[in-house]
């Protein structure tokens, strides 16, 4: 993190994007964590230079679109597997951004794709939170598994996508 200009350098940003970042901070000082930094970098990566502004805890306006952002850290036991959930807040955005371990590995999906998974009656449901569906991302095969029997969908076209 470069404290002087307030940007996380992903090697893919222009100085003008850093200036936009300074004018519209995404996260408060208390959210200065690894996950916040990775979300920030991923938002910049998908934005194509569009303005980014917060719309609450996990949603951002990127240009004219609303993006719901989730981060999952890497597990030592399964470095290529990441767990996410789909909930009503997810489905109220235009896009879902899953950041898998770092901003260099993310999937930007239209909510219509996730709506199909959410509405599938066989999708795993969180045992403790009705209405929340649980999925697993395999970053090696770029698939999301969401139902018993290994039912999955390809995430290939969403890998590294931009708004």
DSSP file (Angstrom, degrees, kcal/mol; ACC not computed):
  #  RESIDUE AA STRUCTURE BP1 BP2  ACC     N-H-->O    O-->H-N    N-H-->O    O-->H-N    TCO  KAPPA ALPHA  PHI   PSI    X-CA   Y-CA   Z-CA
    1    1 A X              0   0    0      0, 0.0     2,-0.9     0, 0.0     7,-0.2   0.000 360.0 360.0 360.0 130.6    0.0    0.0    0.0
    2    2 A X  B  >> -A    7   0A   0      5,-2.3     4,-1.9     1,-0.2     5,-1.0  -0.827 360.0-169.6 -96.4 102.8    1.4    3.4   -0.9
    3    3 A X  T  45S+     0   0    0     -2,-0.9    -1,-0.2     1,-0.2     5,-0.0   0.814  79.2  64.1 -62.9 -31.9    0.4    5.7    1.9
    4    4 A X  T  45S+     0   0    0      1,-0.2    -1,-0.2    -3,-0.1    -2,-0.0   0.896 120.0  20.0 -63.7 -41.2    1.4    8.8    0.1
    5    5 A X  T  45S-     0   0    0     -3,-0.5    -1,-0.2     2,-0.2    -2,-0.2   0.517 100.8-125.4-107.9  -5.7   -1.2    8.4   -2.7
    6    6 A X  T  <5 +     0   0    0     -4,-1.9     2,-0.3     1,-0.2    -3,-0.2   0.813  65.1 125.5  72.9  30.6   -3.6    6.1   -0.9
    7    7 A X  B   < -A    2   0A   0     -5,-1.0    -5,-2.3    14,-0.0     2,-0.6  -0.902  59.2-133.3-123.4 151.0   -3.6    3.4   -3.6
    8    8 A X        -     0   0    0     -2,-0.3     2,-0.7    -7,-0.2    -5,-0.0  -0.915  31.0-133.6 -96.7 123.6   -3.0   -0.3   -3.7
    9    9 A X        +     0   0    0     -2,-0.6    32,-0.1     1,-0.2    -2,-0.0  -0.692  34.7 166.4 -86.3 113.4   -0.7   -1.0   -6.6
   10   10 A X        -     0   0    0     -2,-0.7    -1,-0.2    31,-0.1    -2,-0.0   0.432  54.2-116.5 -99.9  -2.0   -1.9   -3.9   -8.7
   11   11 A X  S    S+     0   0    0      2,-0.1    -2,-0.1     1,-0.0     0, 0.0   0.506 103.3  79.9  79.5   3.0    0.4   -3.1  -11.6
   12   12 A X  S    S+     0   0    0      2,-0.1     2,-0.3     0, 0.0    -3,-0.1   0.321  71.5  93.4-122.0   4.3   -2.7   -2.5  -13.8
   13   13 A X        -     0   0    0      2,-0.0     2,-0.2     3,-0.0    -2,-0.1  -0.714  61.6-137.0-106.9 153.0   -3.7    1.0  -12.8
   14   14 A X    >>  -     0   0    0     -2,-0.3     4,-1.3     1,-0.1     3,-0.8  -0.650  30.8-110.6 -95.5 159.4   -3.0    4.4  -14.1
   15   15 A X  H 3> S+     0   0    0      1,-0.2     4,-2.0    -2,-0.2     3,-0.2   0.856 117.8  61.8 -57.8 -36.0   -2.1    7.4  -12.0
   16   16 A X  H 3> S+     0   0    0      1,-0.2     4,-2.0     2,-0.2    -1,-0.2   0.854  99.9  54.2 -61.6 -33.7   -5.5    8.9  -12.9
   17   17 A X  H <> S+     0   0    0     -3,-0.8     4,-2.2     2,-0.2    -1,-0.2   0.875 106.0  52.6 -66.5 -36.1   -7.3    6.0  -11.3
   18   18 A X  H  X S+     0   0    0     -4,-1.3     4,-2.2     2,-0.2    -2,-0.2   0.897 107.5  51.6 -64.1 -39.6   -5.3    6.7   -8.1
   19   19 A X  H  X S+     0   0    0     -4,-2.0     4,-1.9     2,-0.2    -2,-0.2   0.910 109.4  49.2 -63.9 -41.5   -6.5   10.3   -8.2
   20   20 A X  H  X S+     0   0    0     -4,-2.0     4,-1.8     1,-0.2    -1,-0.2   0.897 109.1  54.6 -61.9 -39.7  -10.1    9.1   -8.6
   21   21 A X  H  < S+     0   0    0     -4,-2.2    -2,-0.2     1,-0.2    -1,-0.2   0.914 107.0  49.3 -59.4 -45.1   -9.5    6.8   -5.7
   22   22 A X  H  < S+     0   0    0     -4,-2.2     3,-0.5     1,-0.2    -1,-0.2   0.889 110.3  50.9 -63.9 -39.9   -8.4    9.7   -3.5
   23   23 A X  H  < S+     0   0    0     -4,-1.9     2,-0.4     1,-0.3    -1,-0.2   0.826 122.4  30.6 -68.8 -31.5  -11.4   11.8   -4.3
   24   24 A X  S  < S-     0   0    0     -4,-1.8    -1,-0.3    -5,-0.1    28,-0.1  -0.713  82.7-158.3-129.5  81.5  -13.8    9.0   -3.5
   25   25 A X        -     0   0    0     -3,-0.5    29,-0.4    -2,-0.4    -3,-0.1  -0.334   3.6-160.6 -63.8 140.2  -12.4    6.8   -0.8
   26   26 A X        +     0   0    0      1,-0.2     2,-0.3    27,-0.1    -1,-0.1   0.826  69.4  34.2 -89.0 -36.1  -14.0    3.3   -0.7
   27   27 A X  S    S-     0   0    0     27,-0.0    -1,-0.2     2,-0.0     2,-0.1  -0.907  76.1-122.1-127.9 147.4  -13.2    2.2    2.8
   28   28 A X    >   -     0   0    0     -2,-0.3     3,-1.4     1,-0.1    -2,-0.0  -0.311  40.4 -98.9 -77.1 169.3  -12.8    4.0    6.2
   29   29 A X  G >  S+     0   0    0      1,-0.3     3,-1.5     2,-0.2    -1,-0.1   0.853 122.8  60.6 -58.1 -36.4   -9.6    3.8    8.1
   30   30 A X  G 3  S+     0   0    0      1,-0.3    -1,-0.3     2,-0.0    -3,-0.0   0.678  99.4  57.9 -68.6 -15.0  -11.0    1.0   10.3
   31   31 A X  G <   +     0   0    0     -3,-1.4     2,-2.0     1,-0.1    -1,-0.3   0.066  68.2 126.5-100.0  24.3  -11.4   -1.2    7.2
   32   32 A X    <   +     0   0    0     -3,-1.5     2,-0.2     4,-0.1    -1,-0.1  -0.528  41.6 127.2 -83.1  74.3   -7.7   -1.0    6.4
   33   33 A X  S  > S-     0   0    0     -2,-2.0     4,-2.5     1,-0.1     5,-0.2  -0.708  76.5-100.4-123.7 172.1   -7.3   -4.8    6.1
   34   34 A X  H  > S+     0   0    0     -2,-0.2     4,-2.5     1,-0.2     5,-0.2   0.935 123.8  49.2 -59.7 -46.0   -5.9   -7.2    3.6
   35   35 A X  H  > S+     0   0    0      1,-0.2     4,-2.5     2,-0.2    -1,-0.2   0.900 111.2  49.6 -63.5 -39.6   -9.4   -8.1    2.4
   36   36 A X  H  > S+     0   0    0      2,-0.2     4,-2.5     1,-0.2    -1,-0.2   0.914 111.5  49.2 -63.9 -42.1  -10.3   -4.4    2.1
   37   37 A X  H  X S+     0   0    0     -4,-2.5     4,-2.4     2,-0.2    -2,-0.2   0.901 112.4  47.5 -63.9 -40.9   -7.2   -3.8    0.1
   38   38 A X  H  X S+     0   0    0     -4,-2.5     4,-2.4     2,-0.2    -2,-0.2   0.899 112.2  49.2 -68.6 -40.3   -7.9   -6.7   -2.2
   39   39 A X  H  X S+     0   0    0     -4,-2.5     4,-2.8     2,-0.2    -2,-0.2   0.926 111.0  51.3 -60.7 -44.4  -11.5   -5.6   -2.7
   40   40 A X  H  X S+     0   0    0     -4,-2.5     4,-2.1     1,-0.2    -2,-0.2   0.926 111.3  46.6 -58.5 -48.4  -10.3   -2.1   -3.5
   41   41 A X  H  X S+     0   0    0     -4,-2.4     4,-2.1     1,-0.2    -1,-0.2   0.895 112.6  49.8 -63.0 -41.2   -7.8   -3.4   -6.1
   42   42 A X  H  X S+     0   0    0     -4,-2.4     4,-2.1     2,-0.2    -2,-0.2   0.903 108.6  52.7 -66.4 -40.6  -10.4   -5.7   -7.7
   43   43 A X  H  X S+     0   0    0     -4,-2.8     4,-1.1     1,-0.2    -2,-0.2   0.915 110.6  47.8 -60.0 -42.6  -12.9   -2.8   -7.9
   44   44 A X  H  X S+     0   0    0     -4,-2.1     4,-0.5     1,-0.2     5,-0.5   0.896 109.6  54.0 -63.4 -39.2  -10.3   -0.7   -9.7
   45   45 A X  H  < S+     0   0    0     -4,-2.1     3,-0.4     1,-0.2    -2,-0.2   0.865 113.4  40.7 -64.2 -36.9   -9.5   -3.6  -12.0
   46   46 A X  H  < S+     0   0    0     -4,-2.1   117,-3.0     1,-0.2    -1,-0.2   0.659  99.5  77.8 -83.8 -14.9  -13.2   -4.1  -13.1
   47   47 A X  H >< S-     0   0    0     -4,-1.1     3,-2.0    -3,-0.3    -1,-0.2   0.683  77.6-147.4 -76.1 -20.7  -14.0   -0.4  -13.4
   48   48 A X  T 3< S-     0   0    0     -4,-0.5    -3,-0.1    -3,-0.4    -1,-0.1   0.865  77.9 -53.0  52.5  35.7  -12.3    0.5  -16.7
   49   49 A X  T 3  S+     0   0    0     -5,-0.5    -1,-0.3     1,-0.3     3,-0.1   0.461 102.4 143.5  81.8   0.9  -11.7    4.0  -15.2
   50   50 A X    <   -     0   0    0     -3,-2.0    -1,-0.3     1,-0.1    -3,-0.1  -0.348  60.3 -92.5 -70.2 154.8  -15.3    4.6  -14.1
   51   51 A X        -     0   0    0     11,-0.1    12,-2.6    -2,-0.0     2,-0.4  -0.394  39.9-154.4 -65.4 145.1  -16.0    6.4  -10.9
   52   52 A X  E     +B   62   0B   0     10,-0.2     2,-0.3   -32,-0.1    10,-0.2  -0.988  17.6 170.0-125.6 130.8  -16.5    4.1   -7.9
   53   53 A X  E     -B   61   0B   0      8,-2.1     8,-3.3    -2,-0.4   -27,-0.1  -1.000  34.2-108.0-142.3 144.2  -18.5    5.1   -4.8
   54   54 A X  E     -B   60   0B   0    -29,-0.4     6,-0.3    -2,-0.3     3,-0.1  -0.380  22.7-176.3 -71.1 145.7  -19.7    3.1   -1.8
   55   55 A X        -     0   0    0      4,-3.1     2,-0.3     1,-0.3     5,-0.2  -0.064  67.3 -51.2-125.9  29.2  -23.4    2.2   -1.4
   56   56 A X  S    S-     0   0    0      3,-0.3    -1,-0.3     1,-0.2     0, 0.0  -0.917  92.6 -35.9 131.1-160.2  -23.1    0.5    2.0
   57   57 A X  S    S+     0   0    0     -2,-0.3    -1,-0.2     1,-0.2    -3,-0.0   0.881 134.5   8.6 -70.4 -40.4  -21.0   -2.2    3.5
   58   58 A X  S    S+     0   0    0     -3,-0.2    11,-2.9    10,-0.0     2,-0.4   0.346 110.8  84.6-126.1   4.9  -20.6   -4.5    0.5
   59   59 A X  E     - C   0  68B   0      9,-0.2    -4,-3.1     7,-0.0     2,-0.3  -0.873  47.5-178.7-116.5 147.0  -22.0   -2.6   -2.5
   60   60 A X  E     -BC  54  67B   0      7,-2.3     7,-3.2    -2,-0.4     2,-0.6  -0.992  27.6-127.6-139.6 144.7  -20.4   -0.1   -4.7
   61   61 A X  E     -BC  53  66B   0     -8,-3.3    -8,-2.1    -2,-0.3     2,-0.6  -0.859  25.3-173.8 -90.1 122.6  -21.6    2.0   -7.7
   62   62 A X  E >   -BC  52  65B   0      3,-3.0     3,-2.1    -2,-0.6     2,-0.4  -0.934  65.5 -51.2-118.6 104.0  -19.1    1.4  -10.5
   63   63 A X  T 3  S-     0   0    0    -12,-2.6   -10,-0.1    -2,-0.6   -16,-0.0  -0.568 123.1 -23.3  63.6-120.9  -20.1    3.8  -13.3
   64   64 A X  T 3  S+     0   0    0     -2,-0.4     2,-0.3    -3,-0.1    -1,-0.3   0.431 123.5  88.3 -98.8  -1.2  -23.8    3.1  -13.8
   65   65 A X  E <   -C   62   0B   0     -3,-2.1    -3,-3.0    29,-0.0     2,-0.5  -0.679  69.1-134.6-102.4 152.0  -23.7   -0.4  -12.3
   66   66 A X  E     -C   61   0B   0     -2,-0.3    28,-2.1    -5,-0.2    29,-2.0  -0.916  23.7-165.9-103.0 128.3  -24.1   -1.6   -8.7
   67   67 A X  E     -Cd  60  95B   0     -7,-3.2    -7,-2.3    -2,-0.5     2,-0.5  -0.962  12.2-153.0-119.9 127.3  -21.6   -4.3   -7.7
   68   68 A X  E     -Cd  59  96B   0     27,-2.6    29,-3.1    -2,-0.5     2,-0.4  -0.881  22.1-154.4 -95.7 126.3  -21.8   -6.5   -4.6
   69   69 A X  E     + d   0  97B   0    -11,-2.9     2,-0.4    -2,-0.5    29,-0.2  -0.869  16.7 177.5-112.9 133.8  -18.3   -7.5   -3.5
   70   70 A X  E     - d   0  98B   0     27,-2.9    29,-2.9    -2,-0.4     2,-0.4  -0.985   9.7-160.5-131.2 144.7  -17.2  -10.5   -1.5
   71   71 A X  E     - d   0  99B   0     -2,-0.4     2,-0.4    27,-0.2    29,-0.2  -0.975   4.5-172.3-123.6 137.0  -13.7  -11.6   -0.5
   72   72 A X  E     - d   0 100B   0     27,-2.4    29,-2.5    -2,-0.4    30,-0.1  -0.994  20.3-135.1-128.6 126.3  -12.6  -15.1    0.5
   73   73 A X        -     0   0    0     -2,-0.4     2,-0.3    27,-0.2    10,-0.2  -0.312  31.0 -95.7 -75.3 163.0   -9.1  -15.7    1.9
   74   74 A X        -     0   0    0     27,-0.2     2,-0.3     8,-0.1     5,-0.2  -0.609  33.6-136.9 -82.9 135.6   -7.0  -18.6    0.8
   75   75 A X        -     0   0    0      3,-0.6     6,-0.2     6,-0.5    -1,-0.0  -0.708   6.2-140.6 -90.4 141.5   -7.0  -21.8    2.9
   76   76 A X  S    S+     0   0    0     -2,-0.3     3,-0.4     1,-0.2    -1,-0.1   0.807 103.8  50.7 -68.6 -28.9   -3.8  -23.6    3.6
   77   77 A X  S    S+     0   0    0      1,-0.3     2,-0.3     2,-0.1    -1,-0.2   0.838 127.3  18.2 -78.6 -34.3   -5.6  -26.9    3.2
   78   78 A X    >   +     0   0    0      3,-0.1     3,-1.8     1,-0.1    -3,-0.6  -0.689  67.4 178.0-140.5  81.7   -7.2  -26.2   -0.2
   79   79 A X  T 3  S+     0   0    0     -3,-0.4    -1,-0.1     1,-0.3    -3,-0.1   0.663  82.0  48.0 -65.3 -17.0   -5.4  -23.3   -1.9
   80   80 A X  T 3  S+     0   0    0     -6,-0.1    59,-3.2    58,-0.0    60,-0.4   0.320  96.2  85.8-106.1   7.9   -7.6  -23.4   -5.0
   81   81 A X  E <   -G  138   0C   0     -3,-1.8    -6,-0.5    57,-0.2     2,-0.4  -0.912  51.2-179.1-114.7 137.8  -11.0  -23.6   -3.2
   82   82 A X  E     -G  137   0C   0     55,-2.2    55,-3.7    -2,-0.4     2,-0.4  -0.999  16.4-142.1-137.9 136.9  -13.0  -20.6   -2.0
   83   83 A X  E     +G  136   0C   0     -2,-0.4     2,-0.3    53,-0.2    53,-0.2  -0.831  27.1 160.4-103.8 134.8  -16.4  -20.4   -0.3
   84   84 A X  E     -G  135   0C   0     51,-2.0    51,-2.6    -2,-0.4     2,-0.3  -0.876  23.2-140.4-137.9 170.9  -19.0  -17.8   -1.0
   85   85 A X  E     -G  134   0C   0     -2,-0.3     2,-0.5    49,-0.2    49,-0.2  -0.947   6.7-140.0-133.3 160.8  -22.7  -17.4   -0.4
   86   86 A X  E     +G  133   0C   0     47,-2.8    47,-2.8    -2,-0.3     2,-0.3  -0.984  32.9 163.1-118.9 125.2  -25.6  -16.0   -2.4
   87   87 A X     >  -     0   0    0     -2,-0.5     4,-1.8    45,-0.2     3,-0.5  -0.813  55.0 -88.9-135.6 173.3  -28.2  -14.0   -0.4
   88   88 A X  H  > S+     0   0    0     -2,-0.3     4,-0.5     1,-0.2    44,-0.1   0.831 125.5  56.2 -57.2 -32.6  -31.0  -11.5   -1.1
   89   89 A X  H >4 S+     0   0    0      1,-0.2     3,-0.9     2,-0.2    -1,-0.2   0.901 105.3  52.4 -65.1 -39.8  -28.5   -8.6   -0.8
   90   90 A X  H >4 S+     0   0    0     -3,-0.5     3,-1.5     1,-0.2    -2,-0.2   0.928 107.5  52.0 -55.7 -46.9  -26.3  -10.2   -3.5
   91   91 A X  H 3< S+     0   0    0     -4,-1.8    -1,-0.2     1,-0.3    -2,-0.2   0.541  96.7  67.7 -75.3  -6.4  -29.3  -10.5   -5.8
   92   92 A X  T << S+     0   0    0     -3,-0.9    -1,-0.3    -4,-0.5    -2,-0.2   0.466  91.0  76.4 -90.9  -1.2  -30.2   -6.8   -5.4
   93   93 A X  S <  S-     0   0    0     -3,-1.5   -26,-0.2    -4,-0.2     3,-0.1  -0.419  81.9-126.1 -96.4 176.2  -27.1   -5.7   -7.3
   94   94 A X  S    S+     0   0    0    -28,-2.1    17,-2.3     1,-0.3    18,-0.3   0.780  92.4  18.4 -88.2 -33.9  -26.3   -5.7  -11.0
   95   95 A X  E     -dE  67 110B   0    -29,-2.0   -27,-2.6    15,-0.3     2,-0.4  -0.952  64.3-142.9-137.4 153.9  -23.1   -7.7  -10.6
   96   96 A X  E     -dE  68 109B   0     13,-2.8    13,-2.9    -2,-0.3     2,-0.6  -0.978  13.8-159.8-116.0 132.7  -21.4   -9.9   -8.1
   97   97 A X  E     -dE  69 108B   0    -29,-3.1   -27,-2.9    -2,-0.4     2,-0.6  -0.949   4.1-168.2-116.0 112.8  -17.6   -9.7   -7.6
   98   98 A X  E     -dE  70 107B   0      9,-2.5     9,-2.1    -2,-0.6     2,-0.6  -0.902   4.5-161.9-102.3 117.6  -15.9  -12.6   -5.9
   99   99 A X  E     -dE  71 106B   0    -29,-2.9   -27,-2.4    -2,-0.6     2,-0.9  -0.890   6.5-156.8-100.3 118.4  -12.3  -11.9   -5.0
  100  100 A X  E     -d   72   0B   0      5,-2.9     2,-1.0    -2,-0.6   -27,-0.2  -0.769  65.3 -46.4-104.4  90.9  -10.5  -15.2   -4.4
  101  101 A X  S    S+     0   0    0    -29,-2.5     2,-0.3    -2,-0.9   -27,-0.2  -0.156 127.4  12.3  83.4 -42.9   -7.5  -14.7   -2.1
  102  102 A X  S >  S-     0   0    0     -2,-1.0     3,-2.0     3,-0.4    -2,-0.5  -0.976  82.9 -99.2-158.5 165.6   -6.2  -11.7   -3.9
  103  103 A X  T 3  S+     0   0    0     -2,-0.3     3,-0.2     1,-0.3    -2,-0.1   0.630 113.0  73.0 -66.7 -12.4   -7.3   -9.1   -6.5
  104  104 A X  T 3  S+     0   0    0      1,-0.2     2,-0.4    -4,-0.1    -1,-0.3   0.615  99.8  47.9 -77.4  -9.8   -5.3  -11.1   -9.2
  105  105 A X  S <  S+     0   0    0     -3,-2.0    -5,-2.9    -5,-0.1    -3,-0.4  -0.882  77.7 135.7-132.9 101.9   -8.0  -13.8   -9.1
  106  106 A X  E     -E   99   0B   0     -2,-0.4    54,-2.3    -7,-0.2     2,-0.4  -0.970  39.0-145.7-144.2 159.2  -11.6  -12.5   -9.3
  107  107 A X  E     -EF  98 159B   0     -9,-2.1    -9,-2.5    -2,-0.3     2,-0.6  -0.996   7.8-163.2-126.2 126.2  -14.9  -13.3  -11.0
  108  108 A X  E     +E   97   0B   0     50,-2.2     2,-0.4    -2,-0.4   -11,-0.2  -0.941  21.1 178.0-111.1 111.4  -17.3  -10.6  -12.1
  109  109 A X  E     -E   96   0B   0    -13,-2.9   -13,-2.8    -2,-0.6     2,-0.2  -0.884  32.5-115.9-118.9 142.6  -20.7  -12.1  -12.8
  110  110 A X  E >>  -E   95   0B   0     -2,-0.4     3,-1.3   -15,-0.2     4,-1.1  -0.513  31.2-121.9 -68.3 145.3  -24.1  -10.6  -13.8
  111  111 A X  H 3> S+     0   0    0    -17,-2.3     4,-2.7     1,-0.3     5,-0.2   0.787 109.3  69.9 -61.4 -26.9  -26.6  -11.2  -11.0
  112  112 A X  H 3> S+     0   0    0    -18,-0.3     4,-1.4     1,-0.2    -1,-0.3   0.869  96.8  52.9 -58.9 -35.4  -28.8  -13.1  -13.6
  113  113 A X  H <> S+     0   0    0     -3,-1.3     4,-1.2     1,-0.2    -1,-0.2   0.928 112.6  43.5 -63.1 -46.2  -26.2  -15.9  -13.5
  114  114 A X  H  X S+     0   0    0     -4,-1.1     4,-3.1     1,-0.2    -2,-0.2   0.825 105.6  62.6 -70.2 -31.9  -26.4  -16.1   -9.7
  115  115 A X  H  X S+     0   0    0     -4,-2.7     4,-2.4     1,-0.2    -1,-0.2   0.889 101.0  53.6 -60.2 -39.1  -30.2  -15.9   -9.7
  116  116 A X  H  X S+     0   0    0     -4,-1.4     4,-0.7     2,-0.2    -1,-0.2   0.905 111.9  43.6 -62.1 -42.2  -30.2  -19.1  -11.7
  117  117 A X  H >< S+     0   0    0     -4,-1.2     3,-0.8     2,-0.2     6,-0.2   0.934 113.9  51.0 -66.6 -46.5  -28.1  -20.9   -9.1
  118  118 A X  H 3< S+     0   0    0     -4,-3.1    -2,-0.2     1,-0.2    -1,-0.2   0.872 111.2  48.0 -59.6 -39.7  -30.0  -19.3   -6.2
  119  119 A X  H 3< S+     0   0    0     -4,-2.4     2,-0.4    -5,-0.2    -1,-0.2   0.600  82.1 108.8 -81.4 -11.7  -33.4  -20.5   -7.6
  120  120 A X    X<  -     0   0    0     -3,-0.8     3,-1.9    -4,-0.7    -3,-0.0  -0.532  68.0-142.4 -66.5 122.0  -32.3  -24.0   -8.3
  121  121 A X  T 3  S+     0   0    0     -2,-0.4    -1,-0.2     1,-0.3    -4,-0.0   0.712  97.9  55.9 -62.2 -19.1  -34.2  -26.1   -5.7
  122  122 A X  T 3  S+     0   0    0      2,-0.1    26,-0.7    -5,-0.1    -1,-0.3   0.468  77.7 121.8 -92.8  -0.5  -31.1  -28.4   -5.2
  123  123 A X  B <  S-H  147   0C   0     -3,-1.9    24,-0.3    -6,-0.2    12,-0.1  -0.376  75.6-100.6 -63.6 136.9  -28.7  -25.6   -4.3
  124  124 A X        -     0   0    0     22,-2.8    10,-1.8    10,-0.4     2,-0.4  -0.333  38.4-152.5 -58.1 133.4  -27.1  -26.0   -0.9
  125  125 A X  B     -I  133   0C   0      8,-0.2     8,-0.2    -3,-0.1     2,-0.2  -0.900  24.5-104.6-110.0 141.0  -28.8  -23.8    1.7
  126  126 A X        -     0   0    0      6,-3.1     3,-0.2     3,-0.4     6,-0.2  -0.438  26.5-141.6 -60.8 128.3  -27.0  -22.6    4.8
  127  127 A X  S    S+     0   0    0      1,-0.2     3,-0.2    -2,-0.2    -1,-0.2   0.795  98.1  37.4 -65.3 -29.5  -28.2  -24.7    7.8
  128  128 A X  S    S+     0   0    0      1,-0.2     2,-0.4     4,-0.0    -1,-0.2   0.599 117.9  48.2 -99.5 -13.7  -28.3  -21.8   10.2
  129  129 A X  S >  S-     0   0    0     -3,-0.2     3,-1.8     3,-0.2    -3,-0.4  -0.790  75.0-149.6-134.2  90.4  -29.5  -19.0    7.8
  130  130 A X  T 3  S+     0   0    0     -2,-0.4     3,-0.1     1,-0.2    -3,-0.1  -0.272  84.5  32.6 -56.8 141.9  -32.5  -19.8    5.7
  131  131 A X  T 3  S+     0   0    0      1,-0.2     2,-0.5    -5,-0.1    -1,-0.2   0.346  94.1 105.9  91.6  -6.5  -32.5  -17.9    2.4
  132  132 A X    <   -     0   0    0     -3,-1.8    -6,-3.1    -6,-0.2     2,-0.4  -0.935  56.7-155.0-108.3 126.3  -28.7  -18.0    2.1
  133  133 A X  E     -GI  86 125C   0    -47,-2.8   -47,-2.8    -2,-0.5     2,-0.4  -0.805   7.5-142.2-102.5 141.5  -27.2  -20.4   -0.5
  134  134 A X  E     +G   85   0C   0    -10,-1.8   -10,-0.4    -2,-0.4     2,-0.3  -0.859  21.9 175.8-109.1 134.2  -23.7  -21.7   -0.1
  135  135 A X  E     -G   84   0C   0    -51,-2.6   -51,-2.0    -2,-0.4     2,-0.4  -0.902  20.3-142.2-133.8 162.2  -21.3  -22.3   -3.0
  136  136 A X  E     -GJ  83 145C   0      9,-2.3     9,-3.0    -2,-0.3     2,-0.5  -0.994  11.8-150.3-128.7 128.8  -17.7  -23.4   -3.6
  137  137 A X  E     -GJ  82 144C   0    -55,-3.7   -55,-2.2    -2,-0.4     2,-0.7  -0.843   0.4-157.0 -99.9 130.9  -15.4  -22.0   -6.2
  138  138 A X  E  >> -GJ  81 143C   0      5,-2.9     5,-1.5    -2,-0.5     4,-1.4  -0.926   4.8-168.0-104.1 108.7  -12.7  -24.1   -7.7
  139  139 A X  T  45S+     0   0    0    -59,-3.2    -1,-0.1    -2,-0.7   -58,-0.1   0.655  82.6  57.9 -75.2 -15.9  -10.1  -21.6   -9.1
  140  140 A X  T  45S+     0   0    0    -60,-0.4    -1,-0.2     1,-0.1   -59,-0.1   0.908 120.6  25.9 -77.3 -43.6   -8.2  -24.3  -11.0
  141  141 A X  T  45S-     0   0    0      2,-0.1    14,-0.2    -3,-0.0    15,-0.2   0.511 102.4-129.1 -96.1  -5.9  -11.2  -25.4  -13.1
  142  142 A X  T  <5 +     0   0    0     -4,-1.4    13,-3.9     1,-0.2    14,-0.7   0.950  62.7 132.3  53.4  54.0  -13.0  -22.0  -12.8
  143  143 A X  E   < -JK 138 154C   0     -5,-1.5    -5,-2.9    11,-0.3     2,-0.5  -0.920  52.1-141.4-129.4 157.8  -16.2  -23.6  -11.7
  144  144 A X  E     -JK 137 153C   0      9,-2.5     9,-1.9    -2,-0.3     2,-0.5  -0.989  14.2-155.9-118.2 123.1  -18.7  -23.0   -9.0
  145  145 A X  E     +JK 136 152C   0     -9,-3.0    -9,-2.3    -2,-0.5     7,-0.2  -0.850  25.4 157.5 -98.8 131.5  -20.2  -26.1   -7.3
  146  146 A X  E     +     0   0C   0      5,-2.5   -22,-2.8    -2,-0.5     2,-0.3   0.461  49.4  42.5-137.1  -3.0  -23.6  -25.4   -5.7
  147  147 A X  E >> S-HK 123 151C   0      4,-1.1     4,-1.0   -24,-0.3     3,-0.8  -0.971  86.2 -79.3-147.5 161.3  -25.6  -28.6   -5.3
  148  148 A X  T 34 S+     0   0    0    -26,-0.7     3,-0.4    -2,-0.3    -2,-0.1  -0.174 110.3  41.2 -59.5 151.8  -25.3  -32.2   -4.2
  149  149 A X  T 34 S-     0   0    0      1,-0.2    -1,-0.2     2,-0.1     0, 0.0   0.563 130.8 -74.8  84.5   9.0  -23.9  -34.6   -6.8
  150  150 A X  T <4  +     0   0    0     -3,-0.8    -1,-0.2     1,-0.2    -2,-0.2   0.726  70.0 178.1  77.2  21.7  -21.2  -32.0   -7.8
  151  151 A X  E  <  +K  147   0C   0     -4,-1.0    -5,-2.5    -3,-0.4    -4,-1.1  -0.400  16.4 161.9 -59.9 126.8  -23.7  -29.8   -9.8
  152  152 A X  E     -K  145   0C   0     -7,-0.2     2,-0.3    -6,-0.1    -7,-0.2  -0.898  32.5-144.9-144.2 171.3  -21.6  -26.9  -11.1
  153  153 A X  E     -K  144   0C   0     -9,-1.9    -9,-2.5    -2,-0.3     2,-0.2  -0.975  31.5-103.2-137.9 151.1  -21.4  -24.1  -13.6
  154  154 A X  E     -K  143   0C   0     -2,-0.3   -11,-0.3   -11,-0.2   -12,-0.1  -0.525  24.0-176.6 -76.8 138.3  -18.4  -22.6  -15.4
  155  155 A X    >>  +     0   0    0    -13,-3.9     3,-2.0    -2,-0.2     4,-0.9   0.299  53.1 111.2-108.6   4.3  -17.0  -19.3  -14.3
  156  156 A X  G >4 S+     0   0    0    -14,-0.7     3,-0.9     1,-0.3    -1,-0.1   0.847  75.4  49.0 -50.7 -45.0  -14.5  -19.1  -17.1
  157  157 A X  G 34 S+     0   0    0      1,-0.2    -1,-0.3    -3,-0.1    -2,-0.1   0.626 110.9  52.3 -74.9 -10.0  -16.1  -16.2  -19.0
  158  158 A X  G X4 S+     0   0    0     -3,-2.0   -50,-2.2   -16,-0.1     3,-1.6   0.538  79.4 114.3 -99.0  -9.6  -16.3  -14.2  -15.7
  159  159 A X  B << S-F  107   0B   0     -4,-0.9   -52,-0.2    -3,-0.9   -54,-0.0  -0.475  97.5  -8.9 -65.3 120.5  -12.7  -14.6  -14.8
  160  160 A X  T 3  S+     0   0    0    -54,-2.3    -1,-0.3    -2,-0.3   -53,-0.1   0.673  96.8 162.3  67.7  17.3  -11.0  -11.2  -14.9
  161  161 A X    <   -     0   0    0     -3,-1.6     2,-0.3   -55,-0.2    -1,-0.2  -0.199  25.1-146.3 -68.5 161.3  -14.1   -9.6  -16.5
  162  162 A X              0   0    0    -54,-0.1  -115,-0.2  -115,-0.1  -116,-0.1  -0.872 360.0 360.0-125.9 159.4  -14.7   -5.8  -16.5
  163  163 A X              0   0    0   -117,-3.0  -116,-0.1    -2,-0.3  -117,-0.1   0.490 360.0 360.0 -65.2 360.0  -17.8   -3.6  -16.3
